Amino acid sequence: MNKFMTFIVTMLGLNCSTACSNDAFENANVDEFAKLISRHDVQILDVRTAEEYAEGHIEGAVNIDVKESTFIQLAKEQLTRDKEVAVYCRSGRRSAMAAGMLAAEGFKATNLTGGILEWQKTKPTTTTASDVFTTKSGRLLRIDALMHASLRIVVDGKVIVVDPVGKLGERTVDYAAMPKADYIFVTHEHFDHFDQTAINTLKKEETKIVSNARCTNMMGYGMAMANGDKADIDSIMVEAVPAYNTTAGHTQFHPKGRDNGYVLTIDGLRIYIAGDTEDVPEMDNLKNIDIAFLPCNQPYTMTVEQTVNAARRIKPRILYPYHYSQTDVTVLPQMLKDDGIEVRLRNWEGEK
């Protein structure tokens, strides 16, 4: 069989499997879709391009472009079959195709009729970037890049927020529109990391708040951790690690021993959130880090070269440069391309 005939047969097979699975997925209007995704056991999937997703998407949605040849492979890696998948695109056509493909692979899928165009007439969207990871036992963990040094982690419906800040310059984060936090971590008291109003908006009666001693004293509540402390908080293993300046003339910004970085181990997945620090010697003690958030803006944190040095010493699987202000971090993927570290650039600072 020649290549052309092989291509035709393959396409016919794909069309058949998608068409034959149409009865296996549901369609929902905007109100039905909104009710569906309000449940914690539902995964939201945006099957548009990355560019469309960045312009605005439904809160919490994972982005996998249905037109990519690896769509099903990525879906299997980032989604789980024991939870329903709520699928949408621009107008509902691509998402119907995606829902059929997912149904053919054993997923329970629901398609949003009318797509995000219909959704936006009455419902909100967000530009927050989300990435999804799989823990050791197969649980899905989502990380949202909020702003500057503020990030959110969601796993099993539990919400962890690190350094929540509501406003920096012209940029804002509407925490009132987000789910309440189950856990809040604060690295230190600087205004771009510690915002009492944001914390008050996010916390509920049972929220557990962890910070350095200075912030605990300022709030009058919460659990204080010092450099080197470890704690098991509801099966989240927390390590408070040093975060400080070493460059002469900069040490007053973050003196040694005052501020925290954190390593969170969640079901075997190790996440290092550095806080405000340079490439300090204690980084050599960090082992088996899966995901690292490293700041990159001198004089307050690291230069680009220091960030590269820190990454090579920590050796995370995935690196997110954050807290970079006006520093050009787009050079980091090329600088680390031979180190086996995947650098993911996200919009933490808004348009330049």
N, C-alpha and C positions, 0 to 999 in steps of 0.2 A: 504494500500500500504506500503510495507516495505521500509526501509531507502535506500537500494540499488536502487530499482525501482524509488524512489523519486529523487535520485541523477541523474539517467539516463534521466528522463523526464526533469529535470531542465536544464541539459547540452544541451539536444536537443533543448530546447526552446531558450537558449542563442545563440547557433550556428545558429538557424534559424533567430533570430532577427538581428544578425550581418550580415549574408549572405544576408538577404532580404534588408538590408540597404546599400549594396555596391554601388548601383546606386545613392544613396543619397549623396555620397561624391566624391570629385574630386581628381585626381592625378596630381602632378606637378613635372617637372624636376627641377634641381638645379636653373637654371636661372629664371624659372617661380616662384619658391618658394621664391627666393631672392626678386623678384619684389613684390610679395604678402606681405611679412613681412616688407617691407619698409613703408607700410601704417600704420598710427597711430591707425586705427580701427581694427587691426588684433592681435589676441592673439597667442603667440607661445607656443606650448606644446611639451615637451620632455617626452616620455613615457618609457624611459629606467630606469634602477635601479639608486638609488642614487649614487652608486659607479661609474657607467658609466658617469653619469651627472657630477660628480666632476672632472673627467679626462678631460673634455672639452665639451662645449655645445654651441649652437647658442646664441648670445647675446640677453638677455631679455627673454629667455625661462623659463617657469614654469615647474617644474619637478613633474610628478605624474606617478608612476610605473603602467603600464597597467596590470601587473600580480597580483597586490594587489587586494584583494577581495573588498576593498572599493574604487576602481578606480572611478566608476561613481559618488558615493557620494562625493568624493573629487573634482571631476571635476565640479559638480554642485555648490560646495561651492566656488571654486576658479576661475571659468570661467563664462562668461555671454553669454546668447544665442543671444543677439543682436549684437554680434561681431563675425566674422568668426574666426575659430580656425585652425591654421597651425600646423600640427602634424608631428613629425618625431621620428625615433628610430635609431638603428644601421644600418639596411639594408633596412628597409621599410616594413618588414613583421608585426612586432608588431604594428607599427603605422597605417597600413591598418586595422588591427583588431580594434584598438582604434578609428579610424575615423568612422568605421562602428557602433561601440557602441555609439559614440557621436551622430552620425546622427540619430540613433534610439531614442535618447532622445531629438531630436529637435534642435541640434546644426548644423550649417553649417561648414563642416570640409573639409580640403584639406590635402592630404597625400604627403609627400616627397618621391618620388620613388628613391630607391637606398640608402636612409637614410643618416646619417651623414658621412658614409664612402665615399659616392659620393660627398657630400657637401665639405668635407675637401680637396678634390683634387684641388679646386679652390677658396674656401671661408674660411674666418677666423672663429675661435671658441674662447671661453673665459672660464676661470675657476671661474669667479665671481659668488658667490652664490646669488640667488634671492629668496625672499619670497613674496607671494602675500596675500593681506588683502582686506577685503570688508568694505567700509565706510558705514556710517549710511544710505545713500540713495541707496546703492548697487553699487557704483562706485568701480572699481578695483584699488588698490594702490600697487605698487611693490617697495620693498626695496632691494637694492643691497649692499652687503658688499664688499667694494672695497679694503681698506688696512688700518690697524692700527686704525685710527680715521676717515677715509674718508668713507662716505657713500652717496648713491644716492637714491632718492625717485622719482618715476614716477607715475603720475596720470593724466588721460585724455590727455596723450601726453605731459604734462608739466613736465619738469625735474628740480628737486631740488637737489643740491649737497652741502654737509656739509663738511667743512674742507678739500677741495681737495688738495692732495699732490701727486706729480708725482714720487718721488723716496725716498726710505728709505733703506739704506744699499744696498742689492742686489735686493730688490723688486722694481718693477716699475708699474705704472698705465699709460696706453696710453690714455690720455684724447683726443688726436687728433682723435682717432678712435671712439669716443663716440659722441652722439648728443650734441649740444650746450646746456648750462644750461639756464633755464628761471629765476632761483633764485639760489643764492649762499649765504650760511651762514658760517661765520668764527667765531670761539669761542674766539681765542686769537692768539698772534703773534709768538708762538713757532714754530720752523721749521717743526715739525711733524703735524702741524695744518694749518699753513699759508704758502702758496707757490704761490708767485706772478706769476710765469711762468705758473703754472697749471690754475690759475684764468684767465690769459690772453688767454690761449688756449680755455677755456670753455665759456668765456663770448662773448656775441654778443651785438649789440648796445642797445637792449632793456632789457638786463639782469639786474635784480634787485639784488644788493649785500648788505647784512646786516652783520655787524660785531660790535665788541666792538670799543670804541673810538680810542684805540691805533692803531688798524689795519686800520681803516678809515683814520687816519692821515698819516699812512705809504703809503697807496694806493693813497691818494689824491682824493678819490671819494667813493661813497657808502653811505649807511644810518647807522649811529651810534646808537646803542641801549645800554642803561645802565641797570644794575640790577633793575628789577621791571618795566621796560618799557613794554608797550603792543602796538601792532600795527595790523591793518587789511591790509594785503598786498594781493590784488586780491582775497579776501575771504579766505586767509590763515591767521588764527589768530595766531600771534606770541607773545610769552612771553619770555623776556630775564630774566633768573633766575641766582642767584649767583652760582659761581663755584670757590672754593678756598681751600687752605690747612689749616688744623687746628692743625696738629701734631707739637709739639715743634721741632724746627730744620728743618722743611720742609716748613714753611710759606713763605719763600723767593721764592719758585718755582711758586706759584700762590697766590699772596696776595689778601686779601679780597677786593672786590669792583672793581677789574680791568677786570676780564674775565667773559665771559658769558657761561651759558648753555642755551638751548632753548626748549620751549614747543611749538610744532606746532600742531594746531588743524585744520584738513583738513576734511571737511564734517562730523564733529562729532568724527572723529578718533583722539585721543590725543597721540602724540609721544613726549617723553622726550629724548633729546640728552644732556647728562650731561656735555660734555666737560671734562676738567681736574679738578677734585674736589675730596674732601673727603666727608664723610657722614655728611654734614653740617646741622644745625638745620632747615634751610629754606626748606629742603626736606619735612618737615611735612606739608607744605602748598600746596604740589602738590596733586591734587585730580583727581580721575577718569582717571588715566593714563592707556592707553591700551598697549603701547609698550615703553619700556625704554632701553636706551643704557647707560650702566654704566661702567666706566673705572676701571681697577683693576691692578695697578702696583705701589706699594710703591717703593721709597719714594715720587713719583710724584703725585700719585692719591690714590686709596684705597687698603688696604689689602683685602684678600678674606673675612675675618670676617667683615670688614667694608662694603664690597659690599653686603653681606647677610643682615646686619643691614639696609642698605639703601633700599634694595629691600623690606624688611618687612615693612618699614615705608611708602614707596611709593605705594606698593601693585599693581604693573602693572600686566596685564594679561600675558604679554610675556616679558621676560628679555633677552637681548643680552649683554653678557659681551664683551667689546671691549677694545682697547687700553691696552692690557694685556702683551705685550712683552713676557718675559720669565715666567710670572706667570702661575701656573697651575690652570686654571679655570675649568677643567673637574670635579672638586669636587663640583661645585656649584649646579648642578641638584639634587644631593643626599642631599645636605645641605638644599635645599629649597623644597624638595619633599612634605612636609606636609603643605606648605603655600599657595597652590593653585596658584602658579606662574610657568608658563611654561618657562624653561630656554632653549634657543636655542643657541647652540655653532656653530660658523661659523669660517672659516679660515681667520682671519684678519691679521695674522702675518707670514704666509708662513710656510714651513716645519721647524721643530725644529731639 
